[in-house]
Amino acid sequence: MTTAESGAGTAGLLAALPADLPGVDRLAVLPGGFAAGAMAAGIKASGRPDLSVVRTTHGPAAAAAVFTQHPFAAAPVQLSRANLRASAPAGDGGYGWAEVIVATSGCANAATGQPGLEDQQEVGRLVAQATGLAADHALHLSTGIIGTRLPLPTIATGLAALVPASLTETDEGWAAVAVALRTTDSRTKLATTVIALPDLDGLAVRPVTISGCAKGVGMIHPGMATMLSVILTDAAIEPALLHDLLRPAAVRTWNQLTVDGDTSTNDTVFVLASGASGTAPVRAGSDAARQLGRAIEAIARDLARQQAADGEGATTLLTCQVSGAIDDADARAVARSVVGSSLVKAAAHGRDPNWGRIAGAAGNGHLADAVVLRASGLPQADAEARAGRPVTLDPATLRIAIAGQAVFDGARGGPQLFDRAAARAAMDAPEILIRLDLGLGDGHGEAFGCDLTEEYVIENAEYTT
């Protein structure tokens, strides 16, 4: 259980919402069928690790992705979409087959036009040369400063040294990838879980590993993805079904993550499934599909929480859980509006139980775009009709609790008497839980953010200098 789930007090009936997902360990466990490694190639001026590669060891892996919807989508996003589309045209760039992921940190290669795309294609050719794999079976990640070109000679030298000599089928190689992805992150973000699925004969069960890493603590307000994440599993599954499992998981987790309200040009989540576990292929509608989907969501949720907790300058993870909405889409919209409010974030930093800011932010909530609502499971017509609309909220039925303290109850006259000093003390913690119940239905959802600090302003005032 997370801190919010196990440590929050029960204000009236506003206990923390349970997370009905597998447990997660924050460590690197490389699933079978992959090799990984990273190095300091010289892309970053700091000399820290900045080049990483993950490759399959026994042929193509099923691959699924969600990408930023930003109009300045970076060259690695464009090329990865194109490569997935080439391997599985029906997926329209959302799924296909892949054998290698190459990631560069220190240069986003975004807003660089056709020259930047050609640079990224050259990285693909360099990876193909180093690995002996086809360039269009490569997926690409880049992160760093927008508007700068990739240092191709540096990357070429690094790839020649890294591949294949330093790629290993070890947990250490996978952990090195997570480290090399980092830019302004203060901590490496890893999450692993294990489930049991039937073997090929259906007579026994075998362990299946799902392990992910992520980076990104600034310019975080995802639209369908996050910056950046890779999830690996040794499950056996077709790309289209893997994509069907990833999309709703991303909607409920990474799409509910916000640090500063700025969507990135490079947002990408990749999930690769090698099939090396020896389990039977996962089929749509099966219990195995349900288990694997829950495991992917558990990894995504934990990584999103790690990213929020490590937001640039942050001192506190801010979690908002909403129940009683007309449906889950409304609940998620309210929760994201609350954790995304600069006023709420500032109050959290000051340990100020200012419920008025929370109520205001909740009322300002608007539903997600149609593409997000569709990914969450809403029919196309409903998604298009409701996209961007204000949430449904009635002050007469709204209840709010902050860090276990009941502060507002619309059915009992609104503002509630509470011990402000005790509330401030309860907020002085690594995580602050804000609970809302809208009193209108069965919808529920959550979102993750962080407090707004002076350090955030200082860091971003001098980001490129």
C-alpha positions as CSV (number, residue, x, y, z in Angstrom):
1,M,0.0,0.0,0.0
2,T,1.2,3.5,-0.6
3,T,1.6,6.2,2.0
4,A,-1.7,7.8,1.0
5,E,-3.6,4.5,1.1
6,S,-2.3,3.3,4.4
7,G,-1.5,6.4,6.4
8,A,-4.4,8.8,5.9
9,G,-7.0,9.3,8.6
10,T,-10.7,8.7,7.9
11,A,-12.5,12.0,7.8
12,G,-16.1,11.0,8.0
13,L,-16.4,8.4,5.2
14,L,-13.5,10.0,3.2
15,A,-11.0,7.2,3.6
16,A,-8.3,6.9,1.0
17,L,-9.4,5.0,-2.1
18,P,-8.0,1.4,-2.3
19,A,-5.6,0.6,-5.1
20,D,-6.7,-2.8,-6.4
21,L,-3.4,-3.5,-8.2
22,P,-0.5,-5.8,-7.7
23,G,2.3,-4.8,-5.3
24,V,5.4,-3.1,-6.8
25,D,9.0,-3.1,-5.8
26,R,11.1,-0.1,-6.7
27,L,14.0,-1.9,-8.2
28,A,15.4,-3.0,-11.5
29,V,14.6,-6.6,-12.7
30,L,15.3,-7.2,-16.3
31,P,12.8,-9.6,-17.9
32,G,14.0,-12.4,-20.0
33,G,14.5,-11.8,-23.7
34,F,16.3,-8.4,-23.3
35,A,19.7,-7.0,-22.9
36,A,20.4,-3.5,-21.8
37,G,23.2,-1.0,-21.0
38,A,24.1,2.7,-20.8
39,M,27.1,5.0,-20.7
40,A,28.3,8.5,-20.6
41,A,28.9,9.3,-24.2
42,G,29.4,13.1,-23.9
43,I,26.0,14.4,-24.9
44,K,25.5,16.0,-21.5
45,A,28.0,18.7,-20.5
46,S,28.0,17.3,-17.0
47,G,29.6,14.0,-18.0
48,R,26.8,12.0,-16.5
49,P,25.4,8.9,-18.3
50,D,23.4,10.0,-21.4
51,L,23.2,7.1,-23.9
52,S,21.3,3.9,-23.4
53,V,20.1,0.9,-25.4
54,V,17.7,-1.9,-24.8
55,R,17.6,-4.7,-27.3
56,T,15.8,-8.0,-27.7
57,T,17.8,-11.2,-27.6
58,H,15.6,-13.5,-29.6
59,G,13.9,-11.6,-32.4
60,P,11.3,-8.9,-32.5
61,A,9.2,-8.1,-29.5
62,A,5.6,-7.0,-29.5
63,A,5.6,-3.2,-28.9
64,A,2.9,-0.7,-27.9
65,A,3.3,3.0,-27.4
66,V,1.5,6.2,-26.4
67,F,2.9,9.5,-27.5
68,T,2.5,13.2,-26.8
69,Q,-0.3,15.0,-28.8
70,H,1.9,18.1,-28.9
71,P,2.0,19.8,-32.3
72,F,5.8,20.2,-31.9
73,A,6.2,16.4,-31.4
74,A,9.9,15.7,-31.4
75,A,11.8,13.9,-34.1
76,P,12.1,10.7,-32.0
77,V,8.4,10.6,-31.5
78,Q,7.8,11.1,-35.3
79,L,10.3,8.4,-36.2
80,S,9.1,5.9,-33.6
81,R,5.5,6.3,-34.9
82,A,6.7,5.7,-38.4
83,N,8.7,2.6,-37.5
84,L,5.8,1.1,-35.6
85,R,3.4,1.9,-38.5
86,A,5.8,0.2,-40.9
87,S,5.8,-3.0,-38.9
88,A,2.0,-3.0,-38.3
89,P,0.1,-0.6,-40.5
90,A,-3.2,-1.3,-38.7
91,G,-1.8,0.1,-35.6
92,D,-1.3,3.6,-37.1
93,G,1.9,4.1,-35.2
94,G,0.5,2.9,-31.8
95,Y,1.8,-0.6,-31.9
96,G,3.9,-3.0,-34.0
97,W,7.2,-4.9,-33.6
98,A,10.6,-3.7,-32.4
99,E,14.0,-5.1,-31.5
100,V,15.8,-2.1,-30.0
101,I,15.2,1.1,-28.1
102,V,17.8,3.8,-28.2
103,A,17.7,6.8,-25.8
104,T,19.7,10.0,-25.7
105,S,19.6,12.4,-22.8
106,G,20.7,16.0,-22.9
107,C,19.1,17.0,-26.2
108,A,15.4,16.8,-26.9
109,N,15.7,17.0,-30.7
110,A,12.4,18.8,-30.7
111,A,11.5,21.8,-32.9
112,T,14.5,21.1,-35.1
113,G,12.5,20.6,-38.3
114,Q,13.6,18.4,-41.2
115,P,17.3,18.5,-40.2
116,G,16.4,17.1,-36.7
117,L,14.4,14.3,-38.2
118,E,17.3,13.4,-40.5
119,D,19.5,13.4,-37.4
120,Q,17.2,11.0,-35.7
121,Q,17.2,8.8,-38.8
122,E,20.9,8.8,-38.7
123,V,20.8,7.6,-35.1
124,G,18.6,4.7,-36.3
125,R,21.2,3.8,-39.0
126,L,24.0,4.0,-36.4
127,V,22.0,1.6,-34.1
128,A,21.3,-0.7,-37.0
129,Q,25.0,-0.8,-37.8
130,A,26.0,-1.5,-34.2
131,T,23.4,-4.2,-33.5
132,G,23.0,-5.7,-36.9
133,L,19.2,-5.1,-36.7
134,A,17.0,-3.3,-39.1
135,A,16.8,0.5,-38.6
136,D,13.0,0.5,-38.8
137,H,12.9,-2.0,-35.9
138,A,14.3,0.7,-33.6
139,L,12.3,2.9,-31.3
140,H,13.7,6.3,-30.2
141,L,13.7,8.4,-27.0
142,S,15.3,11.8,-26.5
143,T,15.1,14.3,-23.7
144,G,16.8,17.6,-22.8
145,I,16.8,21.1,-24.2
146,I,14.3,21.9,-27.0
147,G,15.7,23.4,-30.2
148,T,19.2,21.9,-30.1
149,R,20.6,19.3,-32.6
150,L,21.9,15.9,-31.7
151,P,25.7,15.6,-31.6
152,L,25.9,12.8,-34.1
153,P,29.6,12.1,-34.0
154,T,29.4,11.8,-30.2
155,I,26.5,9.4,-30.5
156,A,28.2,7.4,-33.2
157,T,31.3,6.9,-31.0
158,G,29.2,6.1,-28.0
159,L,27.1,3.5,-29.8
160,A,30.2,1.8,-31.2
161,A,31.6,1.5,-27.6
162,L,28.2,0.5,-26.0
163,V,26.9,-2.0,-28.5
164,P,27.3,-4.9,-28.2
165,A,30.2,-5.0,-25.7
166,S,28.4,-3.3,-22.8
167,L,24.9,-4.7,-23.2
168,T,24.1,-7.3,-20.6
169,E,21.2,-9.5,-19.7
170,T,21.4,-8.4,-16.1
171,D,19.4,-6.2,-13.7
172,E,22.5,-3.9,-13.6
173,G,22.2,-3.2,-17.3
174,W,18.5,-2.3,-16.9
175,A,19.2,-0.1,-13.9
176,A,21.9,1.7,-15.9
177,V,19.3,2.6,-18.6
178,A,17.1,4.2,-15.9
179,V,20.0,6.3,-14.7
180,A,21.0,7.5,-18.2
181,L,17.5,8.7,-18.9
182,R,17.6,11.3,-16.1
183,T,18.0,15.0,-16.7
184,T,16.9,17.2,-13.8
185,D,15.6,14.1,-11.9
186,S,17.1,13.8,-8.4
187,R,16.3,10.1,-8.1
188,T,16.2,7.1,-10.4
189,K,12.7,5.8,-11.0
190,L,12.2,2.0,-11.2
191,A,9.3,-0.3,-10.6
192,T,8.8,-4.1,-10.9
193,T,6.1,-6.6,-10.3
194,V,5.7,-10.3,-11.0
195,I,2.5,-12.2,-11.9
196,A,1.8,-15.8,-12.7
197,L,0.3,-16.9,-16.0
198,P,-0.4,-20.3,-17.5
199,D,2.3,-22.1,-19.5
200,L,2.0,-23.2,-23.1
201,D,0.2,-26.4,-22.0
202,G,-2.1,-24.6,-19.7
203,L,-1.2,-27.1,-16.9
204,A,1.1,-25.0,-14.8
205,V,1.9,-21.4,-14.1
206,R,5.1,-19.5,-14.7
207,P,6.3,-16.2,-13.4
208,V,6.0,-13.2,-15.7
209,T,8.1,-10.1,-14.9
210,I,6.9,-6.6,-15.7
211,S,9.5,-3.9,-15.0
212,G,9.6,-0.2,-15.9
213,C,11.7,2.9,-15.6
214,A,10.8,6.5,-16.1
215,K,12.3,10.0,-16.0
216,G,10.7,13.4,-16.0
217,V,10.2,15.9,-13.1
218,G,9.6,19.1,-15.1
219,M,7.6,20.0,-18.2
220,I,5.1,17.4,-16.9
221,H,1.4,17.5,-17.8
222,P,1.0,14.5,-20.0
223,G,-1.5,14.1,-22.8
224,M,-1.6,10.3,-23.4
225,A,1.9,9.6,-22.2
226,T,4.8,10.7,-19.9
227,M,8.3,11.9,-20.3
228,L,9.8,9.3,-20.7
229,S,9.0,5.7,-19.8
230,V,9.9,2.1,-20.9
231,I,8.2,-1.0,-19.6
232,L,9.5,-4.4,-20.4
233,T,7.9,-7.8,-19.9
234,D,8.6,-11.4,-20.9
235,A,4.9,-12.1,-21.4
236,A,3.7,-13.4,-24.8
237,I,1.1,-11.1,-26.4
238,E,0.2,-9.6,-29.8
239,P,1.0,-5.9,-30.3
240,A,-2.6,-4.8,-30.7
241,L,-3.7,-6.4,-27.5
242,L,-0.7,-4.9,-25.7
243,H,-1.7,-1.5,-26.9
244,D,-5.3,-2.1,-25.7
245,L,-3.9,-2.8,-22.2
246,L,-1.5,0.2,-22.2
247,R,-3.9,2.9,-23.3
248,P,-6.4,2.9,-20.5
249,A,-3.6,2.3,-17.9
250,A,-1.9,5.4,-19.1
251,V,-5.1,7.4,-18.9
252,R,-5.6,6.5,-15.3
253,T,-2.0,7.0,-14.2
254,W,0.4,9.1,-16.2
255,N,-2.3,11.2,-17.7
256,Q,-3.2,12.1,-14.1
257,L,0.3,13.3,-13.4
258,T,1.1,17.0,-13.4
259,V,4.1,18.9,-12.1
260,D,3.9,22.3,-13.8
261,G,1.1,22.2,-16.4
262,D,3.3,22.1,-19.5
263,T,2.9,19.2,-21.9
264,S,6.2,18.0,-23.3
265,T,7.1,17.7,-27.0
266,N,8.8,14.3,-26.3
267,D,6.3,12.4,-24.1
268,T,6.6,8.7,-24.8
269,V,5.7,5.4,-23.2
270,F,6.9,2.2,-24.7
271,V,5.9,-1.3,-23.6
272,L,7.8,-4.3,-25.1
273,A,6.9,-7.9,-24.6
274,S,9.5,-10.5,-25.5
275,G,7.5,-13.7,-25.0
276,A,10.5,-15.3,-23.3
277,S,8.6,-16.4,-20.2
278,G,7.4,-19.5,-21.8
279,T,3.8,-18.7,-21.0
280,A,0.8,-19.2,-23.3
281,P,0.0,-16.2,-25.5
282,V,-2.3,-13.7,-23.7
283,R,-5.7,-13.6,-25.3
284,A,-8.2,-10.7,-25.4
285,G,-10.8,-11.0,-22.7
286,S,-8.9,-13.7,-20.7
287,D,-8.0,-13.6,-17.1
288,A,-4.3,-13.5,-18.2
289,A,-5.1,-10.2,-20.1
290,R,-6.8,-8.8,-17.0
291,Q,-3.8,-9.7,-14.9
292,L,-1.2,-8.3,-17.3
293,G,-3.2,-5.1,-17.7
294,R,-3.4,-4.6,-14.0
295,A,0.4,-5.2,-13.7
296,I,1.1,-2.7,-16.4
297,E,-1.1,-0.2,-14.6
298,A,0.6,-0.9,-11.3
299,I,4.0,-0.1,-12.8
300,A,2.6,3.0,-14.5
301,R,1.0,4.3,-11.3
302,D,4.0,3.8,-9.2
303,L,6.3,5.4,-11.7
304,A,3.9,8.4,-12.0
305,R,3.9,8.8,-8.2
306,Q,7.7,8.7,-8.2
307,Q,7.8,11.4,-10.8
308,A,5.4,13.6,-9.0
309,A,7.3,13.2,-5.7
310,D,10.5,14.2,-7.5
311,G,9.0,17.2,-9.3
312,E,11.5,20.0,-9.8
313,G,12.0,21.7,-6.4
314,A,9.3,19.6,-4.8
315,T,9.2,18.7,-1.1
316,T,5.8,16.9,-1.1
317,L,3.9,14.4,-3.2
318,L,0.4,15.8,-3.6
319,T,-2.3,13.2,-4.2
320,C,-6.0,14.0,-4.9
321,Q,-8.5,11.1,-4.8
322,V,-12.1,11.8,-5.9
323,S,-15.2,9.6,-5.4
324,G,-18.9,10.2,-5.9
325,A,-18.5,11.7,-9.4
326,I,-21.1,11.0,-12.2
327,D,-18.5,8.7,-13.8
328,D,-14.7,8.0,-13.7
329,A,-13.9,10.6,-16.4
330,D,-15.4,13.4,-14.3
331,A,-13.6,12.1,-11.2
332,R,-10.3,12.1,-13.0
333,A,-10.9,15.6,-14.4
334,V,-11.6,17.0,-10.9
335,A,-8.6,15.3,-9.4
336,R,-6.2,16.6,-12.1
337,S,-7.6,20.1,-11.8
338,V,-6.9,20.1,-8.0
339,V,-3.3,18.9,-8.2
340,G,-2.6,21.1,-11.2
341,S,-3.7,24.3,-9.4
342,S,-0.9,26.6,-8.7
343,L,-2.8,28.0,-5.7
344,V,-3.3,24.5,-4.3
345,K,0.3,23.6,-4.9
346,A,1.5,26.7,-3.1
347,A,-0.8,26.1,-0.2
348,A,0.6,22.5,0.0
349,H,4.1,23.9,0.2
350,G,3.1,26.3,3.0
351,R,1.2,23.5,4.8
352,D,-1.9,25.7,4.6
353,P,-5.2,23.7,4.8
354,N,-6.9,26.2,2.5
355,W,-9.9,24.2,1.4
356,G,-11.3,27.2,-0.5
357,R,-8.6,26.8,-3.1
358,I,-9.4,23.1,-3.4
359,A,-13.1,23.8,-4.0
360,G,-12.3,26.4,-6.5
361,A,-9.9,24.1,-8.4
362,A,-12.4,21.3,-8.4
363,G,-15.0,23.5,-9.9
364,N,-12.6,24.6,-12.6
365,G,-12.2,21.0,-13.8
366,H,-12.8,20.2,-17.5
367,L,-12.9,16.8,-19.1
368,A,-10.0,15.6,-21.1
369,D,-9.7,15.7,-24.9
370,A,-11.6,13.2,-27.0
371,V,-8.6,11.1,-27.7
372,V,-8.0,10.6,-24.0
373,L,-11.6,9.9,-23.2
374,R,-11.7,7.4,-26.1
375,A,-8.6,5.7,-24.7
376,S,-10.2,5.4,-21.3
377,G,-13.0,3.3,-22.8
378,L,-15.7,5.8,-23.7
379,P,-17.5,5.2,-27.0
380,Q,-16.3,7.6,-29.8
381,A,-19.6,9.6,-29.9
382,D,-19.6,10.1,-26.1
383,A,-15.9,11.0,-26.1
384,E,-16.4,13.7,-28.8
385,A,-19.6,15.0,-27.1
386,R,-18.0,15.4,-23.7
387,A,-14.5,16.4,-24.5
388,G,-13.4,19.6,-22.8
389,R,-16.7,20.1,-21.0
390,P,-16.9,21.4,-17.4
391,V,-17.2,18.7,-14.8
392,T,-20.5,18.2,-13.0
393,L,-20.2,19.4,-9.4
394,D,-22.8,20.5,-6.8
395,P,-21.6,22.4,-3.7
396,A,-24.5,21.1,-1.8
397,T,-23.2,17.5,-2.0
398,L,-19.5,18.1,-2.0
399,R,-17.2,17.0,0.8
400,I,-13.5,17.7,1.2
401,A,-10.9,16.4,3.6
402,I,-7.2,17.4,3.8
403,A,-4.7,15.1,5.3
404,G,-7.5,13.3,7.2
405,Q,-9.2,16.4,8.4
406,A,-12.8,17.0,7.3
407,V,-12.9,20.7,6.2
408,F,-16.0,21.0,4.0
409,D,-19.4,19.2,3.9
410,G,-22.0,20.8,1.6
411,A,-24.8,18.7,3.2
412,R,-23.9,20.0,6.7
413,G,-23.8,23.7,6.0
414,G,-20.5,23.8,4.1
415,P,-17.3,24.8,6.0
416,Q,-16.6,22.5,9.0
417,L,-14.9,23.4,12.2
418,F,-11.5,21.7,12.4
419,D,-8.2,22.0,14.2
420,R,-6.1,24.1,11.9
421,A,-2.9,23.5,13.8
422,A,-3.5,19.7,13.7
423,A,-4.2,20.0,10.0
424,R,-1.0,21.9,9.3
425,A,0.9,19.3,11.3
426,A,-0.7,16.4,9.3
427,M,0.3,18.2,6.1
428,D,3.9,18.3,7.1
429,A,4.6,14.9,5.5
430,P,6.2,13.4,2.4
431,E,2.7,13.0,1.0
432,I,-0.5,15.1,1.4
433,L,-3.8,13.4,0.5
434,I,-6.7,15.5,-0.6
435,R,-10.0,13.6,-0.6
436,L,-13.1,14.8,-2.3
437,D,-16.5,13.1,-2.6
438,L,-18.9,14.8,-5.1
439,G,-22.0,12.9,-3.9
440,L,-23.4,12.5,-7.4
441,G,-22.6,8.9,-8.5
442,D,-20.1,6.1,-8.5
443,G,-17.2,7.6,-10.4
444,H,-13.8,7.7,-8.9
445,G,-10.3,8.7,-9.9
446,E,-7.0,10.1,-8.7
447,A,-4.2,12.4,-9.7
448,F,-0.7,13.1,-8.6
449,G,1.3,16.3,-8.4
450,C,3.6,18.2,-6.0
451,D,4.0,21.4,-4.2
452,L,5.2,24.6,-5.8
453,T,8.4,25.9,-4.4
454,E,10.9,28.7,-4.7
455,E,13.4,26.1,-6.0
456,Y,11.2,25.3,-9.0
457,V,11.3,28.9,-10.1
458,I,15.1,29.2,-9.6
459,E,15.8,26.0,-11.5
460,N,13.7,26.9,-14.4
461,A,14.8,30.5,-14.5
462,E,18.3,29.3,-15.5
463,Y,17.5,26.0,-17.3
464,T,19.6,26.7,-20.4
465,T,22.3,28.9,-18.8
